[in-house]
Amino acid sequence: MGVRDERGEQTAVARKPSTDPARRGELETLEKPKVERPPLYEVLLHNDDYTTQEFVIYVLEKFFHHDAETARQIMLHVHTKGIGVAGVFPFDTAETKVHLVTEFSREHEMPLRCSLRKES
């Protein structure tokens, strides 16, 4: 990239000369800042006495894109242990999934509870 002079012609941008005599005339490389991965959050499904197992499997397939067998295994885990991980996502995605599952459950008159927690 360059700069345009008063006549509109492009000229090279002047760089500070290197203080190291051996590197004089070389281009310097800018170091990229190191970016950390965002923390991940588990989306949890909670067992209750009213939500049907078929509904939980459907939710796992629809919102978390699990295949039928994986969805069934997660549903059974939730059913026997009381809570289970539906998926692990960055915060914004996890929060959205919790909202969508809760809203979908209420629309279908199911009390399925969905929450999130920071992955340990």
ZAKOLVEX-123767 format. One record per residue: residue number from 1; residue in one letter; chain; x, y, z of N, C-alpha, C, CB in turn. Coordinates in Angstrom, 3 decimals, always signed. Glycine has a CB too. Example, Ala and Ser with C-alpha at 12.3 -4.5 7.8 and 13.67 -1.06 7.14 Angstrom:
2
SITE, 1, A, A, +13.190, -5.690, +7.800, +12.300, -4.500, +7.800, +13.200, -3.300, +7.800, +11.308, -4.473, +9.046
SITE, 2, S, A, +12.850, -2.250, +7.080, +13.670, -1.060, +7.140, +12.900, +0.030, +7.870, +14.084, -0.598, +5.725
***
This chain:
120
SITE, 1, M, A, +0.842, -1.181, +0.000, +0.000, +0.000, +0.000, +0.879, +1.233, +0.000, -0.954, +0.004, +1.210
SITE, 2, G, A, +0.376, +2.262, -0.547, +1.135, +3.494, -0.599, +0.283, +4.682, -0.228, +1.725, +3.691, -1.965
SITE, 3, V, A, +0.862, +5.844, -0.379, +0.186, +7.097, -0.076, +0.206, +7.928, -1.354, +0.871, +7.859, +1.131
SITE, 4, R, A, -0.836, +8.676, -1.600, -0.883, +9.532, -2.788, -0.276, +10.899, -2.445, -2.356, +9.690, -3.308
SITE, 5, D, A, +0.577, +11.408, -3.338, +1.178, +12.721, -3.110, +0.254, +13.819, -3.623, +2.557, +12.817, -3.796
SITE, 6, E, A, +0.734, +15.063, -3.605, -0.121, +16.183, -3.988, -0.551, +16.130, -5.444, +0.588, +17.477, -3.725
SITE, 7, R, A, +0.150, +15.385, -6.298, -0.243, +15.240, -7.700, -1.156, +14.040, -7.908, +0.989, +15.110, -8.581
SITE, 8, G, A, -1.457, +13.281, -6.832, -2.336, +12.129, -6.952, -1.605, +10.848, -7.306, -3.380, +12.399, -7.975
SITE, 9, E, A, -0.273, +10.921, -7.383, +0.492, +9.732, -7.712, +0.794, +8.949, -6.432, +1.801, +10.108, -8.450
SITE, 10, Q, A, +0.815, +7.630, -6.590, +1.050, +6.780, -5.426, +2.544, +6.687, -5.154, +0.446, +5.371, -5.638
SITE, 11, T, A, +2.888, +6.833, -3.875, +4.282, +6.724, -3.468, +4.392, +5.685, -2.365, +4.838, +8.093, -2.996
SITE, 12, A, A, +5.550, +5.172, -2.150, +5.773, +4.154, -1.121, +5.716, +4.796, +0.256, +7.131, +3.440, -1.331
SITE, 13, V, A, +5.254, +4.011, +1.208, +5.202, +4.486, +2.591, +6.588, +4.318, +3.190, +4.122, +3.710, +3.432
SITE, 14, A, A, +7.071, +5.352, +3.800, +8.395, +5.284, +4.437, +8.277, +4.516, +5.754, +8.978, +6.720, +4.684
SITE, 15, R, A, +9.213, +3.623, +5.983, +9.255, +2.869, +7.230, +10.433, +3.348, +8.043, +9.347, +1.344, +6.969
SITE, 16, K, A, +10.316, +3.204, +9.333, +11.439, +3.543, +10.206, +12.581, +2.586, +9.903, +11.033, +3.473, +11.718
SITE, 17, P, A, +13.747, +3.085, +9.746, +14.869, +2.181, +9.514, +15.127, +1.344, +10.763, +16.137, +2.971, +9.118
SITE, 18, S, A, +15.554, +0.113, +10.532, +15.848, -0.784, +11.641, +17.052, -0.266, +12.397, +16.095, -2.222, +11.144
SITE, 19, T, A, +17.046, -0.442, +13.702, +18.192, -0.018, +14.515, +19.310, -1.047, +14.451, +17.768, +0.206, +15.975
SITE, 20, D, A, +18.990, -2.264, +14.029, +19.995, -3.321, +13.894, +20.644, -3.172, +12.516, +19.356, -4.759, +14.077
SITE, 21, P, A, +21.946, -2.892, +12.460, +22.604, -2.684, +11.158, +22.501, -3.899, +10.243, +24.067, -2.339, +11.368
SITE, 22, A, A, +22.435, -5.108, +10.788, +22.361, -6.311, +9.957, +21.003, -6.445, +9.282, +22.644, -7.551, +10.796
SITE, 23, R, A, +19.983, -5.811, +9.838, +18.625, -5.955, +9.306, +18.194, -4.735, +8.494, +17.639, -6.187, +10.443
SITE, 24, R, A, +19.057, -3.790, +8.323, +18.708, -2.568, +7.609, +18.246, -2.912, +6.185, +19.917, -1.592, +7.575
SITE, 25, G, A, +17.128, -2.367, +5.788, +16.600, -2.597, +4.455, +15.651, -3.788, +4.385, +17.728, -2.798, +3.496
SITE, 26, E, A, +15.540, -4.581, +5.447, +14.625, -5.725, +5.459, +13.238, -5.277, +5.906, +15.156, -6.847, +6.387
SITE, 27, L, A, +12.246, -6.008, +5.462, +10.885, -5.753, +5.936, +10.702, -6.446, +7.269, +9.822, -6.240, +4.907
SITE, 28, E, A, +10.001, -5.799, +8.152, +9.743, -6.396, +9.453, +8.380, -7.065, +9.448, +9.825, -5.339, +10.568
SITE, 29, T, A, +8.260, -8.149, +10.190, +7.015, -8.894, +10.270, +6.275, -8.497, +11.534, +7.274, -10.415, +10.240
SITE, 30, L, A, +4.987, -8.223, +11.371, +4.161, -7.923, +12.531, +3.703, -9.240, +13.143, +2.942, -7.026, +12.145
SITE, 31, E, A, +3.772, -9.343, +14.447, +3.313, -10.551, +15.111, +1.825, -10.432, +15.377, +4.090, -10.797, +16.423
SITE, 32, K, A, +1.093, -11.519, +15.064, -0.338, -11.545, +15.326, -0.561, -11.793, +16.806, -1.045, -12.624, +14.471
SITE, 33, P, A, -1.525, -11.092, +17.388, -1.823, -11.369, +18.796, -2.427, -12.766, +18.933, -2.789, -10.300, +19.378
SITE, 34, K, A, -2.064, -13.448, +19.988, -2.589, -14.792, +20.216, -4.029, -14.681, +20.712, -1.705, -15.576, +21.240
SITE, 35, V, A, -4.920, -15.404, +20.052, -6.336, -15.355, +20.386, -6.697, -16.627, +21.134, -7.214, -15.186, +19.111
SITE, 36, E, A, -7.325, -16.477, +22.280, -7.734, -17.637, +23.066, -9.104, -18.114, +22.604, -7.757, -17.300, +24.576
SITE, 37, R, A, -9.316, -19.415, +22.701, -10.627, -19.980, +22.375, -11.637, -19.527, +23.436, -10.563, -21.549, +22.295
SITE, 38, P, A, -12.866, -19.275, +23.011, -13.879, -18.875, +24.000, -14.219, -20.068, +24.897, -15.167, -18.335, +23.293
SITE, 39, P, A, -14.636, -19.792, +26.127, -15.032, -20.903, +27.003, -16.266, -21.594, +26.446, -15.302, -20.402, +28.440
SITE, 40, L, A, -16.400, -22.888, +26.728, -17.533, -23.656, +26.235, -18.524, -23.908, +27.366, -17.063, -24.988, +25.618
SITE, 41, Y, A, -19.781, -24.086, +26.970, -20.867, -24.304, +27.926, -21.644, -25.550, +27.543, -21.807, -23.079, +27.985
SITE, 42, E, A, -22.009, -26.328, +28.546, -22.819, -27.522, +28.340, -24.292, -27.133, +28.400, -22.487, -28.616, +29.400
SITE, 43, V, A, -25.056, -27.618, +27.443, -26.507, -27.448, +27.474, -27.061, -28.708, +28.124, -27.118, -27.211, +26.020
SITE, 44, L, A, -27.790, -28.529, +29.216, -28.279, -29.645, +30.020, -29.781, -29.825, +29.873, -27.926, -29.435, +31.481
SITE, 45, L, A, -30.210, -31.083, +29.840, -31.629, -31.408, +29.895, -31.894, -32.038, +31.252, -32.056, -32.366, +28.722
SITE, 46, H, A, -33.024, -31.675, +31.871, -33.375, -32.155, +33.205, -34.578, -33.093, +33.113, -33.679, -30.967, +34.159
SITE, 47, N, A, -34.528, -34.156, +33.889, -35.626, -35.121, +33.911, -36.835, -34.540, +34.650, -35.172, -36.440, +34.576
SITE, 48, D, A, -38.012, -34.927, +34.202, -39.242, -34.594, +34.927, -40.209, -35.752, +34.734, -39.870, -33.231, +34.426
SITE, 49, D, A, -41.331, -35.713, +35.429, -42.278, -36.830, +35.397, -43.314, -36.735, +34.277, -42.986, -36.917, +36.710
SITE, 50, Y, A, -43.273, -35.701, +33.469, -44.334, -35.479, +32.481, -43.860, -35.481, +31.032, -45.004, -34.182, +32.763
SITE, 51, T, A, -42.673, -34.973, +30.760, -42.183, -34.918, +29.382, -41.944, -36.338, +28.880, -40.878, -34.071, +29.284
SITE, 52, T, A, -42.467, -36.631, +27.709, -42.326, -37.987, +27.178, -40.909, -38.230, +26.657, -43.349, -38.231, +26.059
SITE, 53, Q, A, -40.516, -39.484, +26.683, -39.197, -39.856, +26.181, -39.093, -39.560, +24.683, -38.915, -41.347, +26.455
SITE, 54, E, A, -40.161, -39.774, +23.959, -40.166, -39.504, +22.524, -39.939, -38.021, +22.237, -41.488, -39.962, +21.904
SITE, 55, F, A, -40.516, -37.162, +23.083, -40.340, -35.724, +22.905, -38.881, -35.333, +23.132, -41.260, -34.944, +23.864
SITE, 56, V, A, -38.265, -35.902, +24.161, -36.859, -35.598, +24.455, -35.973, -36.050, +23.293, -36.411, -36.285, +25.777
SITE, 57, I, A, -36.231, -37.230, +22.758, -35.468, -37.716, +21.608, -35.643, -36.772, +20.421, -35.910, -39.149, +21.227
SITE, 58, Y, A, -36.873, -36.324, +20.182, -37.141, -35.406, +19.081, -36.364, -34.093, +19.261, -38.651, -35.124, +18.980
SITE, 59, V, A, -36.359, -33.563, +20.483, -35.625, -32.323, +20.776, -34.131, -32.515, +20.517, -35.861, -31.881, +22.245
SITE, 60, L, A, -33.584, -33.640, +20.941, -32.153, -33.911, +20.744, -31.810, -34.023, +19.254, -31.749, -35.207, +21.477
SITE, 61, E, A, -32.710, -34.573, +18.479, -32.477, -34.681, +17.039, -32.651, -33.326, +16.343, -33.431, -35.716, +16.424
SITE, 62, K, A, -33.707, -32.601, +16.710, -34.044, -31.340, +16.040, -33.076, -30.203, +16.387, -35.459, -30.928, +16.406
SITE, 63, F, A, -32.793, -30.009, +17.660, -32.001, -28.846, +18.082, -30.509, -29.131, +18.253, -32.544, -28.318, +19.372
SITE, 64, F, A, -30.156, -30.403, +18.463, -28.753, -30.732, +18.716, -28.161, -31.637, +17.637, -28.617, -31.399, +20.071
SITE, 65, H, A, -28.982, -31.986, +16.649, -28.552, -32.740, +15.470, -27.911, -34.091, +15.798, -27.582, -31.915, +14.680
SITE, 66, H, A, -28.432, -34.757, +16.838, -27.965, -36.098, +17.164, -28.724, -37.105, +16.300, -28.156, -36.406, +18.681
SITE, 67, D, A, -28.064, -38.223, +15.982, -28.776, -39.284, +15.271, -29.708, -39.976, +16.268, -27.773, -40.311, +14.617
SITE, 68, A, A, -30.604, -40.814, +15.778, -31.643, -41.421, +16.616, -31.058, -42.228, +17.771, -32.535, -42.315, +15.772
SITE, 69, E, A, -30.016, -42.999, +17.514, -29.438, -43.844, +18.565, -28.750, -43.002, +19.645, -28.434, -44.837, +17.956
SITE, 70, T, A, -27.984, -42.005, +19.252, -27.329, -41.121, +20.232, -28.372, -40.370, +21.051, -26.386, -40.117, +19.521
SITE, 71, A, A, -29.408, -39.868, +20.390, -30.484, -39.151, +21.088, -31.154, -40.068, +22.111, -31.532, -38.617, +20.077
SITE, 72, R, A, -31.371, -41.327, +21.733, -31.983, -42.288, +22.650, -31.081, -42.527, +23.860, -32.268, -43.617, +21.928
SITE, 73, Q, A, -29.772, -42.655, +23.649, -28.823, -42.877, +24.747, -28.789, -41.674, +25.699, -27.409, -43.149, +24.186
SITE, 74, I, A, -28.783, -40.475, +25.143, -28.786, -39.265, +25.985, -30.095, -39.189, +26.771, -28.597, -37.978, +25.114
SITE, 75, M, A, -31.209, -39.473, +26.100, -32.514, -39.448, +26.779, -32.532, -40.433, +27.944, -33.653, -39.782, +25.785
SITE, 76, L, A, -32.015, -41.643, +27.738, -31.983, -42.641, +28.819, -31.087, -42.185, +29.964, -31.495, -43.999, +28.284
SITE, 77, H, A, -29.982, -41.528, +29.644, -29.109, -40.986, +30.677, -29.852, -39.927, +31.505, -27.834, -40.381, +30.044
SITE, 78, V, A, -30.545, -39.029, +30.821, -31.332, -38.003, +31.515, -32.398, -38.668, +32.382, -31.989, -37.027, +30.499
SITE, 79, H, A, -33.047, -39.679, +31.845, -34.127, -40.374, +32.556, -33.615, -41.081, +33.819, -34.798, -41.395, +31.624
SITE, 80, T, A, -32.447, -41.710, +33.729, -31.937, -42.480, +34.876, -31.122, -41.646, +35.856, -31.091, -43.623, +34.383
SITE, 81, K, A, -30.374, -40.669, +35.354, -29.492, -39.863, +36.222, -30.106, -38.535, +36.645, -28.187, -39.594, +35.515
SITE, 82, G, A, -31.175, -38.107, +35.960, -31.836, -36.857, +36.326, -31.383, -35.650, +35.531, -31.618, -36.590, +37.759
SITE, 83, I, A, -30.225, -35.758, +34.888, -29.684, -34.648, +34.101, -28.722, -35.227, +33.075, -28.967, -33.586, +35.013
SITE, 84, G, A, -28.615, -34.549, +31.920, -27.692, -35.020, +30.890, -27.282, -33.901, +29.964, -28.316, -36.144, +30.091
SITE, 85, V, A, -26.119, -34.075, +29.350, -25.573, -33.065, +28.442, -26.091, -33.320, +27.034, -24.019, -33.075, +28.464
SITE, 86, A, A, -26.780, -32.328, +26.493, -27.305, -32.420, +25.132, -26.259, -31.984, +24.113, -28.569, -31.566, +24.986
SITE, 87, G, A, -25.374, -31.065, +24.507, -24.330, -30.576, +23.613, -23.450, -29.564, +24.312, -24.940, -29.962, +22.363
SITE, 88, V, A, -22.319, -29.240, +23.696, -21.349, -28.285, +24.248, -21.076, -27.234, +23.178, -20.012, -29.004, +24.699
SITE, 89, F, A, -21.222, -25.955, +23.564, -21.158, -24.859, +22.603, -20.543, -23.610, +23.241, -22.562, -24.545, +22.059
SITE, 90, P, A, -20.130, -22.626, +22.409, -19.783, -21.310, +22.947, -21.025, -20.700, +23.610, -19.232, -20.370, +21.819
SITE, 91, F, A, -20.836, -19.731, +24.484, -21.926, -19.194, +25.299, -23.140, -18.759, +24.484, -21.426, -18.028, +26.098
SITE, 92, D, A, -22.938, -17.954, +23.441, -24.084, -17.431, +22.673, -24.912, -18.555, +22.057, -23.597, -16.485, +21.567
SITE, 93, T, A, -24.240, -19.553, +21.524, -24.955, -20.678, +20.914, -25.690, -21.478, +21.981, -23.981, -21.590, +20.140
SITE, 94, A, A, -25.020, -21.745, +23.109, -25.647, -22.504, +24.194, -26.876, -21.775, +24.727, -24.642, -22.747, +25.333
SITE, 95, E, A, -26.748, -20.482, +24.932, -27.864, -19.683, +25.442, -29.047, -19.719, +24.466, -27.414, -18.224, +25.685
SITE, 96, T, A, -28.755, -19.635, +23.178, -29.806, -19.688, +22.164, -30.497, -21.046, +22.169, -29.227, -19.395, +20.775
SITE, 97, K, A, -29.716, -22.123, +22.268, -30.303, -23.473, +22.292, -31.212, -23.637, +23.502, -29.196, -24.551, +22.311
SITE, 98, V, A, -30.790, -23.169, +24.671, -31.621, -23.255, +25.878, -32.937, -22.531, +25.637, -30.884, -22.653, +27.112
SITE, 99, H, A, -32.865, -21.347, +25.076, -34.070, -20.560, +24.811, -34.991, -21.283, +23.817, -33.689, -19.165, +24.268
SITE, 100, L, A, -34.428, -21.777, +22.726, -35.232, -22.443, +21.698, -35.898, -23.712, +22.226, -34.363, -22.780, +20.492
SITE, 101, V, A, -35.143, -24.517, +22.983, -35.702, -25.758, +23.528, -36.805, -25.448, +24.535, -34.596, -26.609, +24.193
SITE, 102, T, A, -36.575, -24.472, +25.400, -37.580, -24.099, +26.395, -38.853, -23.594, +25.725, -37.025, -23.028, +27.342
SITE, 103, E, A, -38.679, -22.722, +24.744, -39.830, -22.174, +24.013, -40.587, -23.285, +23.272, -39.364, -21.089, +23.012
SITE, 104, F, A, -39.870, -24.164, +22.596, -40.481, -25.267, +21.859, -41.240, -26.197, +22.809, -39.406, -26.054, +21.083
SITE, 105, S, A, -40.643, -26.472, +23.967, -41.280, -27.347, +24.956, -42.582, -26.744, +25.465, -40.332, -27.608, +26.131
SITE, 106, R, A, -42.582, -25.445, +25.753, -43.791, -24.796, +26.251, -44.885, -24.758, +25.175, -43.469, -23.373, +26.728
SITE, 107, E, A, -44.486, -24.531, +23.925, -45.452, -24.530, +22.827, -46.142, -25.887, +22.696, -44.759, -24.164, +21.512
SITE, 108, H, A, -45.447, -26.953, +23.073, -45.994, -28.307, +22.995, -46.459, -28.818, +24.362, -44.952, -29.256, +22.416
SITE, 109, E, A, -46.610, -27.877, +25.289, -47.116, -28.152, +26.638, -46.332, -29.240, +27.366, -48.566, -28.550, +26.565
SITE, 110, M, A, -45.008, -29.157, +27.234, -44.113, -30.066, +27.939, -43.276, -29.238, +28.905, -43.206, -30.871, +26.943
SITE, 111, P, A, -43.076, -29.741, +30.130, -42.301, -28.972, +31.115, -40.795, -29.237, +31.064, -42.804, -29.280, +32.496
SITE, 112, L, A, -40.281, -29.743, +29.946, -38.852, -30.061, +29.836, -38.015, -28.848, +30.222, -38.498, -30.522, +28.399
SITE, 113, R, A, -37.101, -29.063, +31.158, -36.216, -27.990, +31.612, -34.868, -28.121, +30.935, -36.053, -28.015, +33.147
SITE, 114, C, A, -34.346, -27.007, +30.490, -33.072, -26.959, +29.794, -32.270, -25.820, +30.412, -33.261, -26.765, +28.241
SITE, 115, S, A, -30.987, -26.066, +30.694, -30.150, -25.026, +31.297, -28.734, -25.146, +30.717, -30.130, -25.151, +32.869
SITE, 116, L, A, -27.860, -24.256, +31.166, -26.463, -24.351, +30.724, -25.534, -24.144, +31.900, -26.159, -23.320, +29.618
SITE, 117, R, A, -24.321, -24.694, +31.769, -23.267, -24.493, +32.770, -21.937, -24.481, +32.049, -23.295, -25.603, +33.876
SITE, 118, K, A, -21.000, -23.765, +32.626, -19.661, -23.668, +32.032, -19.002, -25.036, +32.104, -18.788, -22.589, +32.761
SITE, 119, E, A, -18.386, -25.419, +30.994, -17.717, -26.716, +30.933, -16.527, -26.711, +31.887, -17.260, -27.042, +29.482
SITE, 120, S, A, -16.368, -27.815, +32.610, -15.257, -27.880, +33.578, -14.038, -28.538, +33.005, -15.679, -28.621, +34.818
***
